[in-house]
Amino acid sequence: MIDINVLVKPLLDLLSSFGTGVLPTGGASDALNSSSSVLDQLHQMSRSSINQMNTAWDGVAADAATSKALRVQTSSATLSDRGTEMATVVDQAAAHVETGQKDLNGIVQSFVNQATALGPAVATPQGLTVLVGSAIDHLNQGLTVVTRTQNDLNTQTAAMNELTPPPSTSPASMPAALGTGVKSGIEGLSGLASGAASLVSTVSKPLSSAASAATTPAASKAMSTPNTPSSSSQTQNPSQAKAAEGSGVKITLPDGSEVEAPNEKAATAVKSALGAVGTPYVWGGNTPGSGIDCSGLTKYAYGEAGVELPRLAQEQGIGHPQVSPGDLMPGDLAVWDGHVAMVIGNGQLVEAGDPVSVSSIRTENIGMEFYGFYRPTA
């Protein structure tokens, strides 16, 4: 008579090597979410710092400092989003392992139930045949669970590698009012990202040993003659699944940074204006690619978004008046008494020079009176 314990051992070996998938409180996922929360707070504080700096300081040097501070602000927002997405990846990886562990428990219990149901017949040649066949079938199901979970974790590992901030990210030249806090947040997030990526990778290692744990003849036969349908698990890349917070619309700028416009109309206007980069300056011009002037560019771009602007630059200060520098968003207009430019985010403007180009944000423009920043879609 064959020992049932011998037949069930490969399944128990798979189960013991698999792990639970339960993350400890205060682990990588919680730490990533905490870092993102800190960066969000720093982002809010930076708005106030930028506004205070512009109140106390103006001129070319102030414009340069504002541009740099806004770039830091964008960087902190991006890192916060990455941290939240990384935490999601870790949680999803753990959930895959937890699901696999529950599935394996169910497979083991199913085999035990079938063996018990045979009763005394298990001692007969026919009963033994049924029992061995059942053992092979259940082991094959267990190996399918391991393979499925390995594939899911490979997807999560790839997603984590995609989200990990590059090592070159450095806030060393930030304004003093912002630098220390954001630098600490970035360094903390980078360290946690490395740890989280390691966690996702490490959590899959026991599965390789679990798959090799089935070393009995029954296991070998089960692996060479699979007889159960393979399970599949579709995992959505969290960098694609994460919806933009609030009603904002994400835009990727030519420099690779990701910013958020306040709404679809502002986003369309920014994309349209950027599409005109390289167009030569023609006074009174309205045609991207052929010839355009400053107010012609912003009027055209917002026209593409269904928002009508006056033709003259000094009259385009419409919508929400006097947006503070620390609260600027893509699509806002910088208006002078003879010039207008569009804020695109990350401390930059797009404007009709010769040709249309992207430059650092500023309030100075060859001695013109600066009217302020405006949001036409407000």
URLIN-V290219 format. One record per pair of residues at least 4 apart in sequence whose ideal C-beta (glycine too) atoms are under 7 Angstrom apart, sorted by the first residue. I is the first residue (numbers start at 1). J is the second residue. D is the distance in whole Angstrom. If there is no record, write none. Layout:
<<I/J/D> <I/J/D>>
//
This chain:
<<1/123/5> <2/6/7> <2/7/7> <2/128/6> <4/8/6> <4/115/5> <5/9/6> <7/131/7> <7/132/7> <7/135/4> <7/218/6> <8/12/6> <8/108/7> <8/111/6> <8/112/7> <9/13/6> <9/216/7> <10/14/7> <10/139/5> <10/213/7> <10/214/4> <10/216/5> <10/218/7> <10/219/5> <11/15/6> <11/107/6> <11/108/5> <11/111/6> <11/138/6> <11/139/6> <11/142/5> <12/16/6> <12/108/7> <13/17/6> <13/213/4> <13/214/6> <14/18/6> <14/104/6> <14/142/5> <14/146/6> <14/210/5> <14/213/6> <14/214/6> <15/104/5> <15/105/7> <15/108/6> <17/206/5> <17/209/5> <17/210/4> <17/213/5> <18/100/6> <18/101/5> <18/104/6> <18/206/6> <18/207/7> <18/210/5> <19/97/6> <19/101/7> <19/203/7> <19/206/5> <20/98/6> <20/101/6> <21/94/5> <21/95/7> <21/97/3> <21/98/3> <21/101/6> <22/98/6> <23/27/5> <23/29/6> <23/94/5> <25/30/7> <26/30/5> <27/31/7> <28/32/6> <28/90/5> <28/192/6> <28/195/6> <28/196/4> <28/199/5> <29/33/7> <29/87/5> <29/90/4> <29/91/5> <30/34/6> <31/35/6> <31/192/5> <32/36/6> <32/83/5> <32/86/5> <32/87/4> <32/90/7> <32/192/5> <32/196/6> <33/37/6> <33/84/7> <33/87/5> <34/38/7> <35/39/6> <35/83/5> <35/185/6> <35/188/5> <35/189/5> <35/192/6> <36/40/6> <36/80/4> <36/83/4> <36/84/5> <37/41/7> <38/42/6> <38/185/5> <39/43/6> <39/76/5> <39/79/6> <39/80/4> <39/83/7> <39/185/5> <39/189/7> <40/44/7> <40/80/5> <41/45/6> <42/46/6> <42/76/6> <42/181/5> <42/182/5> <42/185/6> <43/73/6> <43/76/5> <43/77/5> <43/80/7> <45/49/6> <46/50/6> <46/69/7> <46/72/7> <46/73/5> <46/178/5> <46/326/7> <47/51/6> <47/326/4> <47/327/6> <48/52/6> <48/326/6> <49/53/6> <49/177/5> <49/178/6> <50/54/6> <50/66/6> <50/69/5> <50/70/7> <50/325/5> <50/326/3> <51/55/6> <51/324/5> <51/325/6> <51/326/4> <52/56/6> <53/57/6> <53/62/7> <53/65/6> <53/66/7> <53/177/7> <54/62/6> <54/66/6> <54/325/5> <57/62/4> <58/62/5> <58/363/7> <59/364/7> <60/64/7> <60/364/5> <61/65/6> <62/66/6> <63/67/6> <63/361/7> <63/362/4> <63/363/6> <63/364/6> <64/68/7> <64/360/7> <65/69/6> <65/175/6> <66/70/6> <66/325/5> <66/361/6> <67/71/7> <67/347/4> <67/360/4> <67/361/5> <68/72/7> <68/175/6> <68/347/7> <69/73/6> <69/175/5> <69/178/6> <70/74/7> <70/328/7> <70/346/7> <70/347/4> <70/361/6> <71/75/6> <71/346/5> <71/347/4> <72/76/6> <72/171/6> <72/174/5> <72/178/5> <72/182/6> <73/77/7> <74/78/6> <74/257/6> <74/259/6> <74/345/6> <74/346/4> <75/79/6> <76/80/6> <76/182/5> <76/185/7> <77/81/7> <78/82/6> <78/257/7> <78/258/6> <79/83/6> <79/165/6> <79/185/7> <79/186/6> <79/189/5> <80/84/7> <81/85/6> <82/86/6> <82/163/5> <82/165/6> <83/87/7> <83/189/5> <84/88/7> <85/89/7> <85/163/5> <85/238/5> <85/239/6> <85/242/6> <86/90/7> <86/160/6> <86/163/5> <86/193/6> <86/196/5> <87/91/6> <88/92/6> <88/238/4> <88/242/7> <89/93/6> <89/156/5> <89/159/5> <89/160/5> <89/163/7> <89/200/6> <89/238/5> <90/94/6> <90/196/5> <90/199/6> <90/200/6> <91/95/6> <92/96/7> <92/156/6> <92/235/7> <92/238/7> <93/97/7> <93/153/6> <93/156/4> <93/200/5> <93/203/6> <94/98/6> <95/99/6> <96/100/6> <96/149/5> <96/152/4> <96/153/6> <97/101/6> <97/149/6> <97/203/6> <98/102/7> <99/103/6> <100/104/6> <100/145/5> <100/149/4> <101/105/6> <102/106/7> <103/107/7> <103/145/5> <104/108/6> <104/142/6> <104/145/6> <105/109/6> <106/110/6> <107/111/7> <107/138/5> <107/141/5> <107/142/5> <108/112/6> <109/113/6> <110/114/7> <110/138/6> <111/115/6> <111/134/6> <111/135/6> <111/138/4> <112/116/6> <113/117/6> <114/134/5> <115/122/7> <115/131/6> <118/122/4> <118/127/5> <118/130/7> <118/131/6> <121/127/4> <122/127/4> <122/128/7> <122/131/6> <123/127/6> <124/128/7> <125/129/6> <126/130/7> <127/131/6> <128/132/6> <129/133/6> <130/134/6> <131/135/6> <132/136/7> <132/218/7> <133/137/6> <134/138/6> <135/139/6> <135/218/5> <136/140/6> <136/218/6> <136/221/6> <136/222/5> <137/141/7> <137/227/6> <137/228/7> <138/142/6> <139/143/6> <139/214/6> <139/218/6> <139/219/6> <139/222/4> <140/144/6> <140/222/4> <140/226/5> <140/227/6> <140/228/5> <141/145/7> <141/228/5> <142/146/7> <143/147/6> <143/211/6> <143/214/7> <143/222/7> <143/223/6> <144/148/6> <144/228/6> <144/230/6> <144/231/6> <145/149/6> <145/231/7> <146/150/6> <146/207/5> <146/210/5> <146/211/5> <147/151/7> <148/152/6> <148/231/5> <148/232/7> <148/233/6> <149/153/6> <149/207/6> <150/154/6> <150/204/6> <150/207/5> <151/155/7> <152/156/7> <152/233/5> <152/235/5> <153/157/6> <153/200/7> <153/203/7> <153/204/4> <154/158/7> <155/159/6> <155/235/5> <156/160/6> <156/200/5> <156/235/7> <157/161/6> <157/200/5> <157/201/5> <158/162/6> <159/163/6> <159/237/5> <159/238/6> <159/239/6> <160/164/6> <160/196/6> <160/197/4> <160/200/5> <161/197/6> <162/239/6> <163/239/6> <164/193/5> <164/197/6> <165/169/5> <165/189/7> <165/190/5> <165/193/6> <169/186/6> <171/179/6> <171/182/5> <171/183/4> <171/186/6> <174/178/5> <174/179/3> <174/182/6> <174/183/7> <175/179/6> <178/182/6> <179/183/6> <180/184/6> <181/185/6> <182/186/6> <183/187/6> <184/188/6> <185/189/6> <186/190/6> <187/191/6> <188/192/6> <189/193/6> <190/194/7> <191/195/6> <192/196/6> <193/197/6> <194/198/6> <195/199/6> <196/200/7> <197/201/6> <198/202/6> <199/203/6> <206/210/6> <207/211/6> <208/212/7> <209/213/6> <214/219/3> <215/219/6> <217/221/6> <218/222/6> <219/223/6> <220/224/6> <221/225/6> <236/240/6> <236/241/5> <237/241/7> <238/242/6> <244/248/5> <244/249/7> <244/250/5> <244/260/7> <247/263/6> <248/260/4> <248/261/6> <248/262/6> <249/260/7> <249/261/5> <249/263/6> <249/264/5> <249/267/4> <250/258/6> <250/260/5> <251/259/5> <251/261/6> <251/267/6> <251/270/6> <251/271/7> <251/330/6> <252/256/7> <252/258/5> <253/257/5> <253/259/6> <253/344/6> <253/345/6> <253/346/6> <254/274/7> <254/358/7> <255/346/7> <257/346/4> <259/330/5> <259/345/3> <259/346/6> <261/266/4> <261/267/4> <261/270/6> <261/329/6> <261/330/4> <261/331/5> <262/266/5> <262/329/5> <262/331/7> <262/375/7> <262/377/6> <263/377/6> <264/268/6> <265/269/6> <265/305/4> <265/306/6> <265/307/6> <265/377/5> <266/270/6> <266/329/7> <266/330/6> <266/331/3> <266/377/5> <267/271/6> <267/330/7> <267/331/7> <268/272/6> <268/304/6> <268/305/4> <269/273/6> <269/301/4> <269/302/5> <269/304/7> <269/305/5> <269/331/5> <269/342/7> <270/274/6> <270/330/5> <270/331/5> <270/342/7> <270/344/5> <271/275/6> <272/300/7> <272/301/4> <272/304/4> <273/297/6> <273/298/7> <273/301/4> <273/342/5> <273/350/5> <274/344/7> <274/350/6> <275/288/7> <276/288/4> <276/292/6> <276/297/6> <276/356/5> <277/350/7> <277/356/5> <277/357/6> <277/358/7> <278/355/5> <278/356/6> <279/288/5> <279/289/6> <279/290/7> <279/291/7> <279/292/5> <279/355/5> <279/356/5> <280/291/6> <280/354/6> <280/355/5> <281/293/6> <281/352/6> <281/353/6> <281/354/4> <281/355/6> <282/291/3> <282/292/6> <282/293/6> <283/293/5> <284/293/6> <285/291/4> <285/292/4> <285/293/5> <285/296/5> <286/292/6> <286/296/4> <286/300/6> <287/291/6> <287/292/6> <288/292/6> <288/300/6> <292/296/5> <292/297/5> <292/300/7> <292/352/5> <292/356/7> <293/352/5> <294/313/6> <294/339/5> <294/340/5> <294/341/7> <294/351/6> <294/352/4> <295/299/6> <295/311/6> <295/312/6> <295/313/4> <295/316/6> <295/340/5> <296/300/6> <296/352/7> <297/301/6> <297/352/4> <297/356/6> <298/302/6> <298/309/6> <298/316/6> <298/333/6> <298/340/5> <298/342/6> <299/303/6> <299/309/5> <299/311/6> <300/304/7> <301/342/7> <302/307/4> <302/309/5> <302/376/6> <303/308/7> <307/376/6> <307/377/6> <309/316/5> <309/318/7> <309/376/6> <310/315/4> <310/316/6> <313/335/7> <313/336/7> <313/338/6> <313/339/5> <313/340/4> <314/335/7> <314/337/5> <314/338/7> <314/371/7> <316/333/6> <316/335/6> <316/340/5> <317/335/4> <317/371/5> <317/372/7> <317/374/5> <318/374/6> <318/376/6> <319/374/5> <319/375/5> <319/376/4> <319/377/6> <319/378/4> <320/374/6> <320/375/4> <320/378/3> <321/372/7> <321/374/6> <322/372/5> <322/373/7> <323/327/6> <323/328/6> <323/332/5> <323/373/4> <323/374/6> <323/375/5> <325/373/7> <328/332/5> <328/343/5> <328/373/6> <330/343/6> <330/344/5> <330/345/4> <331/342/7> <331/343/7> <331/375/7> <331/377/6> <332/343/4> <332/373/5> <332/374/7> <332/375/5> <333/340/6> <333/342/6> <333/373/7> <333/374/5> <333/376/6> <334/340/7> <334/341/5> <334/343/6> <334/349/6> <334/373/6> <335/340/5> <335/371/4> <335/372/6> <335/374/6> <336/340/7> <336/365/5> <336/368/4> <336/369/6> <336/370/5> <336/371/6> <337/368/5> <337/369/4> <337/371/7> <338/368/5> <339/365/5> <339/368/6> <341/349/4> <341/350/7> <341/351/4> <342/349/6> <342/350/5> <342/351/7> <343/349/6> <343/361/6> <344/348/5> <344/349/7> <344/350/5> <344/358/7> <347/360/6> <347/361/5> <348/358/5> <348/359/7> <348/360/6> <348/361/6> <349/358/7> <349/359/6> <349/361/5> <350/356/7> <350/358/5> <351/359/7> <352/356/5> <353/357/6> <363/370/5>>
//
